[in-house]
Amino acid sequence: QVQLVESGGGLVQAGGSLRVSCAASGRTLSGFTIGWFRRAPGKAREVVATITWSGGSTYYADSVKGRFTLSRDNAKNTVYLQMNSLKPEDTAVYYCAANWGGTGWSDWGQGTQVTVSS
């Protein structure tokens, strides 16, 4: 239903910033929620933040609240995750996924690596 492509990952020092992008294609995002997830080596996947496309309602995990900010660009059909004050524990592969009508997360992107050095 939706194709998602993540980009913008890289290597950054602790305290630095990165912006990762989730570009969507295939259909309109109206009615979808877009979520950012991450998985570090040896750890379970965790939700980072979510945004409801139409209304712009957002959710942030406690671990990133106040440091990460979601935004969307309607013209580019893209969701951005601005990550500030990065910590080594933020190191992970970051994925985006879509959720429509509360049916569950699907249409996962390929992921983008974020590495935060000490």
C-alpha positions in Angstrom: 0.0 0.0 0.0 2.8 2.4 0.9 6.5 2.3 0.1 8.8 3.9 2.6 12.5 4.8 2.2 14.6 6.0 5.1 17.7 8.2 4.6 19.9 10.6 6.5 21.7 8.4 8.9 25.4 8.6 9.6 28.1 9.1 12.2 27.9 11.9 14.7 29.6 12.8 18.0 27.7 12.8 21.2 25.8 16.0 21.6 25.5 16.5 17.9 22.4 16.3 15.6 21.1 14.4 12.7 17.9 14.5 10.6 16.6 11.3 9.2 13.9 11.2 6.5 11.1 8.8 5.7 9.9 9.3 2.1 6.6 7.7 1.2 5.2 6.8 -2.2 2.4 4.6 -3.6 -0.6 6.3 -2.2 -1.8 9.3 -0.1 -0.8 9.2 3.6 -4.2 10.5 4.7 -5.4 8.3 7.5 -2.0 6.8 8.2 0.3 7.1 11.2 4.0 7.0 10.4 6.2 5.6 13.1 10.0 5.7 13.7 11.5 2.7 15.4 15.0 1.7 16.2 16.9 -1.5 17.0 20.3 -1.6 18.5 22.5 -4.7 18.3 21.4 -7.3 20.8 18.4 -5.3 21.8 14.7 -5.4 21.0 13.0 -3.0 18.6 11.5 0.0 20.3 9.3 2.8 19.2 10.9 6.2 19.0 8.2 8.6 17.8 5.0 8.6 15.8 3.0 11.2 13.8 -0.5 11.1 12.5 -0.2 12.4 8.9 -3.5 14.3 8.6 -3.7 15.9 12.0 0.0 16.1 12.9 -0.5 14.5 16.3 2.8 13.3 17.7 4.1 10.8 20.3 7.6 10.6 21.7 9.2 7.9 23.8 10.3 9.2 27.2 13.9 8.4 26.2 13.9 11.0 23.4 11.3 13.5 24.6 12.7 17.0 24.4 15.5 15.9 22.1 13.8 14.5 19.0 11.2 16.4 16.9 8.9 15.1 14.2 7.8 17.1 11.2 6.2 16.5 7.8 6.4 18.0 4.4 3.2 17.5 2.5 4.6 18.4 -0.9 7.4 15.9 -0.6 5.3 13.2 1.2 8.1 12.9 3.7 8.3 12.7 7.5 11.4 14.0 9.2 12.9 13.1 12.6 15.2 15.8 13.9 17.5 14.3 16.5 19.4 16.7 18.7 21.6 16.2 21.7 22.4 12.7 20.6 23.7 10.1 23.0 25.7 7.0 22.4 22.7 5.0 23.5 20.8 6.4 20.5 23.0 4.3 18.2 20.8 2.0 16.2 19.3 1.2 12.9 16.3 3.5 12.5 13.2 2.3 10.6 10.0 3.9 9.6 6.7 2.1 9.2 3.0 2.9 8.5 -0.1 2.1 10.4 -3.6 2.6 9.0 -6.8 2.4 11.0 -5.0 0.8 13.9 -4.3 -2.4 12.0 -0.7 -2.6 13.1 2.7 -1.5 11.7 3.5 -2.5 8.1 5.3 -1.4 5.0 8.6 -1.1 6.8 11.5 0.7 5.2 15.0 -0.7 4.8 16.4 1.3 7.7 19.2 3.8 8.1 22.1 3.5 10.5 22.7 6.1 13.1 25.9 5.9 15.1 26.7 8.2 17.9 30.3 8.2 19.1 31.6 9.0 22.6 
